[in-house]
Structures are given as structure tokens and as C-alpha cells.
Amino acid sequence: MKEHIQKYQNYVDLFIIDTPSENYGGTGKVFNWNMLKNIKNVKFLIAGGLNIENIQQLEKLQLGQAGYDIASGIETNNFKNFNKMAQILTFIKGGYMISENSNRS
């Protein structure tokens, strides 16, 4: 992966690192995030099946990512779920956790 990053580093502002796939677009599947520990001085987003639980795990790894590319992880029945989106945003911004089962009025 490091050679791919070096090849394109002068041509992009930010990399999106996602689960490898033969198809275009995301797979909705996570990958081994430990492979990102060797990326230094490069701005990148992490993608690949991200939801609140694995974003909490990623934060503990302190990989130096600039952020997350989230799509399927905030969906319910193929529609974006406001509560899932709010949970992730609240966590990332350092706020309190919102239970998925909480009653918000």
C-alpha cells in the first residue's frame, strides 16, 4: 500500500482507504486497520463498513486519519438513518453517546 500512496501523493489532497474490491464503489466491509499504522505524514480517510462500534475501535487505535467515509454504516433498510448518523457525529465531536434505543423528543 505504501508504494501506491507514494505514487499518487503529489496528485491528491486526501486519500480514501477502503476495503479492496474488484467493483467500483464500496463493499460495506471492514478491513485490517492495523495495516494503516505505517502511514505517516499523509492525510487519509478510512472507509469500509464503518458504524458507531467500529469507529469507536478505530479511535482507540489512533491511526492519524483525517476522518471517516461513512455510507452503509448509517443505513437501515437501504435508507440513511438519522439516529445512526447523529450517534457517530456526537461521538466524533466528543459529546455524549446517544443510545440507539433512546427516545428523543
PyMOL commands that set and color helices and strands:
alter all, ss='L'
color gray80, all
select helices_A, chain A and resi 2-8+33-38+52-61+72-74+82-92
alter helices_A, ss='H'
color red, helices_A
select strands_A, chain A and resi 15-17+44-47+67-69+75-76+79-80
alter strands_A, ss='S'
color yellow, strands_A
deselect
rebuild
show_as cartoon
